[in-house]
């Protein structure tokens, strides 16, 4: 069976930016996020041996979630300028490598990843989602796995989240990640949960 590796571009380049010491060119262009992204990409290509690769990005424009709730992500800090200047260069590098990249106004990279993973399955392909965002864990099936990426002190590690690995950690099926987030909320997206319910209580309730 063929396999596609789809990379959450914003998630991975953000982790590279914060996890690697700053590097820059003589004329002041920061490059460490690009370096970290490409290092992760090449390593995972070697590990996963995918038949195809693509990358998704967020668009700097309101999504349908912002239209539904003005408070959505209202507390999130803007992208640092040192990272922002690297984004166009990162996309140029992907184009030079002939790696397709997808972004769509009104939608988040997460939405595109979900769509791509389901189109993969419908076409008879396996899909590996590379991200540091646990929201994508809801996509896990027998044919879609999530490689959770974390970067610490310049060292990037990954954890393969399959249906069995997810159930072992959480005690329920991956689709119930939606219920977990609904109960506990998500401070990074400025979404309130149920008062007094944290992750442990939410997990107990779902189990």
N, C-alpha and C positions, 0 to 999 in steps of 0.2 A: 504493500500500500504506500502511495506517495505521501509526502509530508510537507506542509507549509509551516514556516516559522514566521510569526507576525510579532513585531516589536513595538511596544508602547514607547514611541519616540520621546515624548515629554518626560515620562517617568524615568527612563534610563539616562537621559542626558542630565536631568536634575540630580540624580544620585551620583553621577560622575562629577558634576560640578561641585557638590558639597563633600564628596568623599576623597577627592584628589587635591593635593596642594596646587595653588595657582601657578599656571604656566602662561607665558605670553611671548609674542614676537617683539622685535625691536621697536616696531611702530605702535605698540600698545594693544594689539589684538590678543585677547585672552584665548587660549586654546585647550585648556585642561579638560573641559567638558567634552570637547570633540575627541580628544585623545582617549578619554575614558570610555566614551561610547563605542568608538571603533575597536578598542581593545576587547570590550565585552562582546561586541558583534562577532569578531573573528574567532574568539574563544568558543562561543556558543555554536557557531557554524561548524567548528571542528568536533564539538561534542554531539550535536544533534544530527549532523549530516543531512540537512533538509534538502528537498528537491527544489524548493523555491523559498525566497525571503521577501518580505515587504515590511514597511515601517509606517505607522500612523502618527499623526500629529494633531494637537488641538489648534483651532483657529482663534486668533485674537478678536473674537466677536461674541455677542450674546448667543446663548444656546436656547433651545426650547425650555430648558429648566429655569433659566433666568426669567423668561417670559411668564412662567407659571408661578415663580416665587422670587420676588425682588431681593430677598435675603440670601439667596443661594450664593455661596462662596463670597459673601460680602465682607467677611473678615480676613480673607486670604490676602497676604502681602503680594505686591506686584513682583514680577520677575526681576531679579537684579540685572543692572545694565551690563555687568561683566558676563552674564549668561546670555542676555538678549542678543549681544553682538555676535555670539557664536552660532545662533540658530540659522541664519542665512547660509553661513559657511558650511554648517553641518549638512544642510539640504543639498548644497552644491556638490559636496563629497559623495552623498548617496546617489545623486544623478550621475556623477562620473563613474561610480561603481555599477551603474545600471540596476540599482535596487529601487523598485517601485515604492513611492510614498503616497499616502492617502490622507487628505484632510478635506473637510466639508463644513462650510459655514452653517451654523445652527445646530451642530452636533459635536460631541466630544470624541477624542481618540478612542475612549472606552466603547462608545456606541459603534464605531467602525470596526473595532476588534471583535465585538460580539457578532456583528453581521458577517464579517469575514470568516469567523470560526464556524458559523452555521452553514455558510455557503461551501466551506471546505467539506464538512460532513456530508452535505447533500450531494457533493461531487464524488464522494467516496475517498476523500483524503483524510489523513490525520492532521491535527493542528497543534502546534506548540505556541502558546502565548507567553511572551517574555515581558515581564512587568514587575514593578515593585509595589503595585497597587492591589491590595487585597480584595477590592471590589470585583476584580476579574475572576475571583475564585468561584463565583456563581456559574461561570461558563463551563466548568469541568464536567466532562462526560467520559465515556469509554474511548472516545476518539479525539478529545480535546484535553490537553493537560496545560497547567500553568507553571512556568518556571519563575518562582518568586526571587527577585534579585535584591540584594542588600550590599551596600558598600560601607566599609568601616576602615579608617586609617589607611586608605588607599587600596584595601583589599576587597575585591568583589566576590561574593559567594552567591550561590543559587540553591534553591530547594525545589525539587520536582513535586508538584502537587497533583496527584492522580486521584481518582475517586477513593481508592483505599487509603491513601495518605491523608486526604481531607477528613474522611470519616474517623480515622485514628486520632486526629488532632481535635476535631470538633464534636464528634459523637452524633452527627446527623449528615444528611445528604447535601452536596454542594449548593443545590438550588436554594436551600434555606439560609444561605449567606444574606439573601435579601431580607429575611425576617430578622436575622441577627442585627443588621444595620438599622432596621426600622425600630427595634426595641432599644438599642444602646445609643443610637444617634451617631453622627459623624462630625466631630468638631472641625476637621479640615475643610469640610464643605458647608459648615455653618448650618447643619441639619440637627435639630433637637430630637432626642429620643424620649423614652418614657422616664419621667422624673424618678431618680433613685435607682435606675437600672443600668448597671455597667455590663461589661462583656461577660463576666462569670455568671451573673444572674440571668442575663439573656440566654446564655448557652444552656443553663439548667432548665429554663422555661421551655426552650425549643426541644431539648432532649426529652 
